[in-house]
Amino acid sequence: MAIAWEHENGAGHGERLLFDTSVAHCARVYDYWLGGKDNFAADRAAAEQAIRDFPDIVPTARANRGFLARIVRFLAKDAGIRQFLDIGTGIPTENNTHEVAQSVAPGSRVVYVDNDPLVLVHARALLASHPDGATAYEEADLRDPERILDLAAGLLDFSRPVAVLLLAILHHIDDEDDPHKIVTTLVNAVPSGSYLALSHPANDLDAEGMAKMAQTLNEIMAEKIIARDRPTVARFFDGLELVEPGLVRVSDWRPPHGSPNWGPAALWAGVARKP
Ligand SMILES: C[S@@+](CC[C@H](N)C(=O)[O-])C[C@H]1O[C@@H](n2cnc3c(N)ncnc32)[C@H](O)[C@@H]1O
């Protein structure tokens, strides 16, 4: 079933967006795992089936959000980054990138990019920037990184360091669309002193459960899931300097002491600096 959504496009004009709510979409399935309410029956059914296949998917999704908050804080506080390009933003939830960055450095500028129209509907929450900084939301596809860079240049100064965030998105890019080339295009566009941060579902951590879940979701969800092994994920960082502790299980990246979200997590994650 398709539903129409009247949306104000930021320029004061109404836009009509169409959603097919009968097919599960990854942003809404992920929202369900995080305890959000921005999902439809097909999304909830897919998310529940995935939990039956791989019960650790909920702690994995939550650990990924914890990683996001920790790395953005690290980038703003310790690395002095003031510009962020967050691709595959997801439906807004707690600790969105600009909230974490601007809590450390209010002047931070953040460009969000996603290709799910439901994320666009909620973009207003992402645009509530601190007055000293700025945020923008662009609807674009990671398979077209040149377009993303053109759009982001409206807010970001690519002669100064930028942190490119690719959290839990590259597994939606097929090998035939060459995810490594896409990442290289993005990294080539930012200057020395910039950072790349990413997390990626692993097929060599909790391999059996992940394979079962991916198979199920690939039959019912609009976007495909390709879990990858550690060496393949490590190649995304070629030519960059991984910061400590390197490429690790997402919950092992500088874990906070006594985190209540502590638990199993089947994602590889890392942050690296461009020399
Ligand atoms: C699993 S969510 C991750 C959200 C957020 N990055 C996080 O880690 O919490 C994946 C997001 O990537 C978006 N996405 C998937 N494929 C995409 C593509 N080809 N281009 C842009 N966004 C995409 C989805 O719409 C969804 O919002």
Ligand as a Chemical Component Dictionary entry (heavy atoms), coordinates in Angstrom:
data_LIG
# 
_chem_comp.id                   LIG 
_chem_comp.type                 NON-POLYMER 
_chem_comp.pdbx_formal_charge   0 
_chem_comp.three_letter_code    LIG 
# 
loop_
_chem_comp_atom.comp_id 
_chem_comp_atom.atom_id 
_chem_comp_atom.alt_atom_id 
_chem_comp_atom.type_symbol 
_chem_comp_atom.charge 
_chem_comp_atom.model_Cartn_x 
_chem_comp_atom.model_Cartn_y 
_chem_comp_atom.model_Cartn_z 
_chem_comp_atom.pdbx_ordinal 
LIG C1  C1  C 0  20.914 1.001 9.385  1  
LIG S1  S1  S 1  20.549 2.689 9.069  2  
LIG C2  C2  C 0  21.927 3.487 9.859  3  
LIG C3  C3  C 0  21.585 4.853 10.408 4  
LIG C4  C4  C 0  22.746 5.595 11.089 5  
LIG N1  N1  N 0  23.848 5.813 10.168 6  
LIG C5  C5  C 0  23.256 4.828 12.276 7  
LIG O1  O1  O 0  24.321 4.204 12.164 8  
LIG O2  O2  O -1 22.612 4.842 13.325 9  
LIG C6  C6  C 0  21.005 2.791 7.331  10 
LIG C7  C7  C 0  20.567 4.100 6.686  11 
LIG O3  O3  O 0  21.190 4.187 5.408  12 
LIG C8  C8  C 0  20.227 4.634 4.453  13 
LIG N2  N2  N 0  20.633 4.125 3.135  14 
LIG C9  C9  C 0  20.644 2.838 2.711  15 
LIG N3  N3  N 0  21.120 2.756 1.459  16 
LIG C10 C10 C 0  21.412 4.036 1.080  17 
LIG C11 C11 C 0  21.936 4.605 -0.110 18 
LIG N4  N4  N 0  22.266 3.842 -1.169 19 
LIG N5  N5  N 0  22.110 5.953 -0.147 20 
LIG C12 C12 C 0  21.781 6.738 0.912  21 
LIG N6  N6  N 0  21.280 6.240 2.062  22 
LIG C13 C13 C 0  21.098 4.906 2.150  23 
LIG C14 C14 C 0  18.913 4.070 4.939  24 
LIG O4  O4  O 0  17.797 4.781 4.427  25 
LIG C15 C15 C 0  19.054 4.190 6.442  26 
LIG O5  O5  O 0  18.558 5.409 6.917  27 
# 
loop_
_chem_comp_bond.comp_id 
_chem_comp_bond.atom_id_1 
_chem_comp_bond.atom_id_2 
_chem_comp_bond.value_order 
_chem_comp_bond.pdbx_ordinal 
LIG C1  S1  SING 1  
LIG S1  C2  SING 2  
LIG S1  C6  SING 3  
LIG C2  C3  SING 4  
LIG C3  C4  SING 5  
LIG C4  N1  SING 6  
LIG C4  C5  SING 7  
LIG C5  O1  DOUB 8  
LIG C5  O2  SING 9  
LIG C6  C7  SING 10 
LIG C7  O3  SING 11 
LIG C7  C15 SING 12 
LIG O3  C8  SING 13 
LIG C8  N2  SING 14 
LIG C8  C14 SING 15 
LIG N2  C9  SING 16 
LIG N2  C13 SING 17 
LIG C9  N3  DOUB 18 
LIG N3  C10 SING 19 
LIG C10 C11 SING 20 
LIG C10 C13 DOUB 21 
LIG C11 N4  SING 22 
LIG C11 N5  DOUB 23 
LIG N5  C12 SING 24 
LIG C12 N6  DOUB 25 
LIG N6  C13 SING 26 
LIG C14 O4  SING 27 
LIG C14 C15 SING 28 
LIG C15 O5  SING 29 
# 
